[in-house]
């Protein structure tokens, strides 16, 4: 009797605009599916590969500066009792960090059913049969209001600057490292406007797609 074929790993990659709720959705999905969730853990492992302190890489990963750093940093570290905290501000990567994180992402993709946040994981894992690529976005006004609430900011103009800066950095990062347009929705299996859909409905849409991919890649298996 032949050896049973191993199940294909289901790999959910989530690219998201800052303030759109993508990280919240990703973490919630991982919990509901029983999948591993990877975000900051990738940076921690990259620090080991590069031989640098995580705190050093974190400055490149998050790229906070001046007034905005003073405003945000007190609010990006939660207590152990906190079920969900908003993600730290995004970063501009260099090639060494990108290559280290890509190596980790490929290893993760070979070992786990998982949700991977950002870091061009869609491009790194391209061609994998169990891939589910999602783009989470929302209008600027919605994201500004959400950021002000999450990070306890009172200045809408400063929050809007953060949104615009994050969008620029993520677009430049993706183009520099992969040669692709970060917001080209043809590159994703599912794109969701969280202002229109809401965070809960967004999760349900992704879950439906994941179940479809599971049935296709692993027929007859739960």
Buried (B, 14 or more C-beta within 10 A) or exposed (E): EEEEEEEBBBBBBBBBBBBBBBBBBBBBBBEEBEBBBBBBBBBEBBBEBBEBEBEEBBEBBBBBEEEBBEBBBEBBEEEEEEEEBBBBBBBBBEEBBBBBBBBBBBEBBEEBBBBBBBBBBBBBBEEBEBBBBBBBBBBBEBBBBBBBEBBEBEEEEBBBBBBEBBBEBBEEBBEEBBEEEBBEEEBBBBBBBBBEBEBEEBBEBBBEBBEEBBEEBBEEEE
